[in-house]
């Protein structure tokens, strides 16, 4: 049984809609849970057309699309509804990143952006109730300068670790803190090694649904439209499922897995990070993206 995660729901929705509306001209086979490898490998395969589509977190593709780093900025959105209104289908933000994909020439075409849950923090041994509790902790980050500078502002020590290696990194002490969506935390059983969950909800996780340009260019226009419509609809579904899972998972993690949940005052975290937003955007060359999202 697949773990409850918006990406699984989105993939199943795309499969159902594309296969039905194409009248069987397109068959979709889903490989979940990293079966095809970590994101850098998958992106490379997509450039060759040997993998056709992917749904993933934007932070995992910042090496190819550096502009995606803006989405890891803390407290950029007030919540899921605001995020979806900003990045969803037919928005100026989507159009902007569609052009960025084309300009970067990474061999991928952006189909849709969406939200897949609020990201919160968990630790191996510390129950976090305020920013002061974070000082000195080794914080796992993806390869994103935005993440590294954000957590360094709290006196944490950023450590870059691939998602697929995170469980072992926490277990062995390479890192002793992490941040993730709740479905990601639960699905990867990270509660086993980091059982202290602080609902900081510091970012809304933004995901991208992309297709290999080679695959896209092989499709006639009618099938392109079917794939595009299915991806757009799936991202709207993903946002709704994310809200549902976030509510349900907190209760499940406490009741079934003994997770210690704290609910820190988010304003205390915002106060530390608010002055950094404009500075980080300028430093990382993301002013255009920051201004676009704030508009």
N, C-alpha and C positions, 0 to 999 in steps of 0.2 A: 504493500500500500504506500502510495506517495505521501510525503509529509505535506501538511497544509501550508502552502506557499502560493502567493499570487502568481508567480511565474508558471507554476504547474497549471493553474486554472486558465491563464492566458494562452499557454501552448495548446491545451485541449480545445479552447474556444476557437483558436485560429485553425486548428486541424479540422474541426467539425464544419466551420463556415466555408473554408476553402474547398474542402472535398465535396461538400454539398453543392455549392454555387458553381463550381467548375464542372459539375456533372461527371466527376471521376477523372477529369483530364489532369488533375494534380493530386498526388497522394502525399500525405505528410507523415513522416515518421519522427517521433519525439525521442530525444536522448536527454534525460534529466540528470540532475545530481552530478554534473561534471563528467559524464561518461565519455565525452569527446575530448576531454582535457581542460586545462586551465584557459582562461580567456585569451592570453596572448597567442597560444597555439591555435585556438579556434579562429581567431581573427586572421591569422596567417592562412589557415585552410580556406576561409571564406574568400580571401583575395584570389585564391586559385580556383574557387568554385567547387571545391570538394565538400565543403559544408555550405548549406544554402542560407540558413537563417539562424539568428540567435536572439535570445532575450537575456539581458544581463544588467547589472548595475553600472551606471555611468562612471563611477569611480574606478572601475576595473579596466577602463579603456582610455584613461587620461594620457597614457604614453603615446597613443595614436591621435587622440583628440584632446589636446591640452585644455581647450575651452570648457570641457566637461567638468573641470575642477571646481567651477563656480558652484556646482550643486552640492559640494561637501561643505560649503560655507555654513557655519552654525546659525540657527535661527533666521535663515533667509526667508522661510515661510512660517506663517502662524500655525498651519496645520495642513492636512491632506487636501481639503476642499480648495484652499487657496493655491496650493501647489498645482493641482489639476487644472484650475482655471488659468494658471500662468503658462503651463507647458503642454497642455493637452492638444489633441488634433485641431488643426486649422488656426492655431495661435501664431503670433509673430515670433514667439520663441522657437516654436517648431520649425518655422520657415528659416529662421536664422541658422539653426543647427543643421538643417538639411543642406544649406549652402556650405557650411563649414566642412561637412563630410565630403562634399564634392571638391572643395578647394584643397583639402588635405590629401586627396587622391589615395585613400587607404584601401580602395577596392570594395567599400561597403556603401550602401545607400540607406539612409535613415528612413524608416517607415513611421515610427511613432515614439513619443516620449510619454511617460506616465509616472505615477507614484506607487510605491510598493511597501509603504509602512514607515512609521517613525523609527528613527534609530536612537537607541539608548545605550547606556554603558553597563558593563558587568566586570566584576573583578574576581580574582582568585581568593582573596582573604580579607578585603576591606569592604565594609558596608558603607557606601558613600551617602552622606547626608548634606554635604556642602562642598564648595570648591576646594577648601583647605584639605579635604581628605585625599585629594588627587596628587599632591606634591610628592615627587620621587617615584611614582609608579611607572613601570615600563609599559607604555601604551602601544598596542599593535595598531599600525596604520597600513592602508594600501599604499601603492607607490604614487602618492598625491601630495605635493607640497602644501596644499591647503590644509590637509589633515595634520601633517606634521607641525605646522606653525600654530594651528588651533590648539592642539593639546600641549605644546610647549608653553603656551601662554599661562597654563595652570601649573607650571613647574613639573610637568610630566616628561618622561624620556621616550620620545617616539622610536619605535622599532618597526621597520618594514617587514611584513610577513605576508605571504600569499594566503588567500582564504583557505585553500585546501590543506595548508600546513599549520593552520591556526590552533587546532585542538592540541597537537603535539607541542607547539610553542608555549602554550599556557601550561600544559602538563609538566614540561621540563623547566619552566621558569625563564625561558627566553623572553617572554612577555608575561605580565601578571594583570593586565587590564585590556579590555577590548571594547569596541562599540559596534553595534550591528542592529539590523531589524530584528524584531521578535521572532518572526518565522525563521529567519536565518539562524538565530540563537537556538531555537528549539529544534529545528530540523537537523542541525549539525551536532546536537547534543552537547553544546558548549556549557550548558548548566552543570555538566558532570565535573568540569575543571574550573569553571568560573561561576559559582553558585550565588553570588551577590549581584542582584540586578537593581540598578538605579534608573528610574524612569525619567531621565533627563530630557528625552524627546528633542534632542538638539538639532537634528536635521530630519527632513522628510526625504527618504531614499528615493531618488529619481532613477528610473530605468529606461533603457533604450531597446527598441525592437528594430533590428536591422537585417538587411538581406544582402547577399553577395551581389555586386554589380554584374558579374558574369551571369548569375542566375536570373537576375532581373531583366537583363538585356535579351535573354533567350525567350522570355515570355511575350506572347502577343499582348496588345493593349488591353483586351478584355480581361485577360487573366491577371495582368498587372493591377487593374482596378479592383479585382476581387481580393487579391492579396493585400493591397493597401487598405481597403475597407475593413477587412478582417483584423488587421493589425491595429487600426485605430479603435475599433470596437473593443478589442481585447484589452487595450490599455485603460479604457474607461472601466471595464469590468475589474481589472486588476486593482484600481484605486478603491473600489467598493469592497472587494474581498480583503484588501489590506486593512481597512478599518475594522472589519468584522474579526479578522484573525488577531489583531492587536488586542481587542477587548477580551476575546476568549482565551488567548494564550497566557495572559497574566494570571488568570485564575488557575489554569491548568498547571502552569509552572510551579505555583505555590502549593497546590493541593497534591499533585502527583509526583513532583520531583524535589520538593523541599527547598525551593529557591527562596532566598531571603530578598524581599522586595522593599526598596525604599523609594519615597516620592519627594526628592529634594525640591526646594523652592527654585523654580527655573529662572526667576528674576535674578537670583544671585549669580547664576551662570551667564545670563545675558549681560549683566553689568561688566563682567570680565571681558566678554568677547565683543560687545557692541563697538568699542573704539577701533577694533581690528578690521572691521568689515571693509571700509573704504581703503584703508592702508593695504590690506591683503589683495584686494582687487587690483589696485594700482601696481603693487609689487609683482604680481603674477601675470600682469598683462590682460586682466579680465574686466577692465573698466566697462567696455562695451556691453559685455554680458551682464554685469552687475546693474548697470543703468537700465538695460532692457527689462530685466526681471523686476526691478523696483518700480518701473513705470507701469 
